[in-house]
Structures are given as C-alpha cells and as structure tokens.
Amino acid sequence: MKLDFSPTPPYARTRLPAFPGWLAALGPGIVWMALAQGSGELIWWPYLMAKYGLGFLWLLVPACLLQFPVTFEIGRYTALTGESIWRGFVRLHPIFGFVLWILMLVSFLWFGAFASAGGTAIAELTGWPAGLAARERSLFWAVFTILVFAFALITRKKTYSLIERVMWFVAISTVFGLAVSCLNPEVRPVWKEFTRAIFIPAPLARAWDPADLDKLLTALTFAGLGGFWTLFYSYWILGKGIGCCGAAPGVPAEGGPALAETGRKWRNFLAADAGIGIVGNILTTLMMCLLAYAILHPKGLMPDGWTLAVEQSRFFELTWGNAGRALFLLISAAFLADTWLSTADAVAQVHIEMIRHYFFRGEPYNHRAWYRAMIVLITLITGATMLTAQPGRLIILSALIGFIGTVFFTFALLVLIHGPLKRALPGPLKPGRAAFAFLTLSALAYMALAVAYLAQDR
C-alpha cells in the first residue's frame, strides 16, 4: 500500500440536467438545519445567554450569515461537477487534500460526544437504569443510541433518504415547540430588550470569564454547522442528485441559451436551499437564546457537564408542564443523537473516498462492503472516545480542531471555485465577482477569529 499523490485527471464533460422542481430537489438544506441544531443552538448559545445575559447576542446573526457563501459554494461545486468537495480539494493539490483529510480524521475522533450529550436528555427523561450515577446512565443511553443508528446505516441501501426523513422530523418539531414556548406570558416581557440586543450590543450581565473563551469560539464558529461539518453539505447534494450529481460526473458542456436558463434555475435553488439551512438555523437559535435568557438566566442555571441537555427542558415545561419537559428532552435527545447519525454517514463517505483515492486508486471495490466496515470502525472509535470526558469538553475539542480546518478550507474553496472550476465551466455558469467578494469576506472573518483567539489565549 503506497500513497499516490499523482494529479487527478481533468474534469470530464457532461450534460446539466433540467431542474426537476422545488419539491423534488428540496432536502439538503433541511438536513443542514437539523444537524446544526445539535451543538451551538442547543448548548453553547443557551449557555452564553444564561451566564452573560444578552451581551453576546449581537454576534449571532453575523456568525450565521458568514456560513452562507461557504455553504453555497460547496453546493455549487458539487452540483456542477458531480463530485464531492473533497475531490475538489484534492484537485487543488493532492498533498493539501491529504493534510486536510488527516485534520478532519483527528477532529471527528470525538463526535460520539453528541450521542453522550443526547444521552443526558434520555437519562433525565427515563431515570433508568436506576441505581446508576448521571454519567453512567447518560453513557448507557449514548451507547444504545449509537448502536441503533449504526444498525440502521449498515442495513439500509440508501442512507441519505433515512437521514433526510429523520432531519425533517427533528427540524419541524423543534421549530414548532420553540415557537409556542416563546409565546408564553412569562417570556413576552423580555421580547423588546431581546430584539434590541440582536442589533445593538448589550452589556455583559457578569464579568467575562477567560475559561469561557473556547465556548464562545465554538458558539461563533458553529453558529450553524461550522468546521468540517459544513463540507458534508456536498454529500447531501450528491445523495439528493442535485445538478450534475444525477448524471455522469463532470462539468457541463457548452449549451447556449438553454444552458444559461437551466443554470439559473439550479443556482436559484442552491441559494434557496442553503438559505433554508442558514435562516432556519438563525430563527431556531434566536428562539433558544430568548428562552435561555427569559428562563435560565434569572435562575442562574447553565447547561454544562452531565446536564448538558437537561436545563433547557424548562423551555417546554413552562408552557406544557411535565409533559412539555418530557417532550423537550425527547427532541433534544433526537437532534443530538441525529448528529451522530448524519456525521457517521458523512465521515464514512469521506474516508472511503480519500482512502481509495490515495491508496487504492483505480482498483475495483465493493462500496457497500467498505461502507459497512467503516461504520463499524467509526462506531467502535466514537464509542471509546466518548468515555474519556464529559461531552461538553469533547465537543469543544472537536470544534477547536475543526476551526483550524475551517480557516484552511475556506481559503482553499475560494481558490478552487474561482480558479480550476471557473476555468472549466462554460460562460453562463462561471461564478461572478459578487460570489468572490462574499466568499472572501467569510474567509477573512474566520481568519480574524482565529487570530483573535490565539491572541487572547496567550
């Protein structure tokens, strides 16, 4: 087995399929939104609101909007080439793609922490197994959840459809429950000051604790998906068959006015689909923050440690009593556990693609057999690493490694989209100056966050 750093063959030429309609194409943005609800939205932004009041709220919307150009361009690349964004990074430079892959591999050693965070909700909901401490009970449910989802991934032929169905349920039920809770009479008195703080910075409710720097950085970077999770949008585009993903891999050939019109429809769809993920995520996170400020902050309650998804159950309890509390714990467990489901699937796809490219290029293989083996391996690794610390610390560790990757791959995406891809595309499909400007802004913003973090950390 030898590393192969030889260049990737040039793009093939293919046909850009006609746009099938919104209902047929919609889906990846919903998966994006539901997956994003599993960390910053449920955990770190409520933590910041509960501890510091409205002082950091004005950063939320800009942090979320930074991800739109990145997500859109990832979708554009895959839709117009029929290949994953990881293959694009390899095209940019084989060694860069390899180093970025290794960084991602390290980052996702700990993503079982999302299952253990979901386990805290199920443990609180059931109180079973009796006689165990909170940590052991949470880990029991985390292991059980991982095994159930791993079995589902191994036994299904088309995993994307399973993931999309789960994510639709999680996204709709969460938004509905939060919206009703925000209308509660006990929450309404803070609406005005909360709305003002979205646009105008408010003072911190207490002195800044430097120990929370990692949590603040995680909340900002993962206000949405963030880190390597953002790149998974490429695999959902592939799974749904968007654009050239429904044809033979390659970039569209010249096609005159018809190509321009078809390209415009796909471009509008990608903007809307990415927008659903971003805007839906903003609304969800804002509602979480409102409830945390109105309910947790006055009581001095903060989600942390082995109660990471427990304190927030008061959001629904305020409106529906014990039944609401149980419902919130159930939903919390669902969208923390579904983070493991969708992440395990995407991580497996990335590893299979990169291992084959660098070590077994051109050799025949059985994708289903490789996928099953990879899911088993991921299950064993994440099951072991989630035992090493409480979930919050592991999520932060994964986020910080992912943040380093974000800075690198955002600049790489800028070069890829406006370099090799732009040169290969026919005129009507080439990205324009506005796309370049917005993606550059996101790249510079992530670099500034990294510099600020390193300066403060000293």
URJO-V447570 format. One record per run of one state. SS is the DSSP state (H for helix, E for strand, - for the rest). FROM is the first residue (numbers start at 1). TO is the last residue. If there is no record, write none. Layout:
# URJO-V447570
ss->SS from->FROM to->TO
ss->SS from->FROM to->TO
This chain:
# URJO-V447570
ss->- from->1 to->12
ss->E from->13 to->14
ss->- from->15 to->21
ss->H from->22 to->25
ss->- from->26 to->27
ss->H from->28 to->36
ss->- from->37 to->39
ss->H from->40 to->52
ss->- from->53 to->57
ss->H from->58 to->81
ss->- from->82 to->84
ss->H from->85 to->92
ss->- from->93 to->93
ss->H from->94 to->110
ss->- from->111 to->112
ss->H from->113 to->126
ss->- from->127 to->133
ss->H from->134 to->155
ss->- from->156 to->158
ss->H from->159 to->182
ss->- from->183 to->184
ss->H from->185 to->188
ss->- from->189 to->190
ss->H from->191 to->199
ss->- from->200 to->209
ss->H from->210 to->221
ss->- from->222 to->226
ss->H from->227 to->240
ss->- from->241 to->242
ss->H from->243 to->246
ss->- from->247 to->250
ss->E from->251 to->252
ss->- from->253 to->255
ss->H from->256 to->299
ss->- from->300 to->304
ss->H from->305 to->307
ss->- from->308 to->310
ss->H from->311 to->359
ss->- from->360 to->366
ss->H from->367 to->385
ss->- from->386 to->390
ss->H from->391 to->424
ss->- from->425 to->426
ss->H from->427 to->429
ss->- from->430 to->432
ss->H from->433 to->457
ss->- from->458 to->458
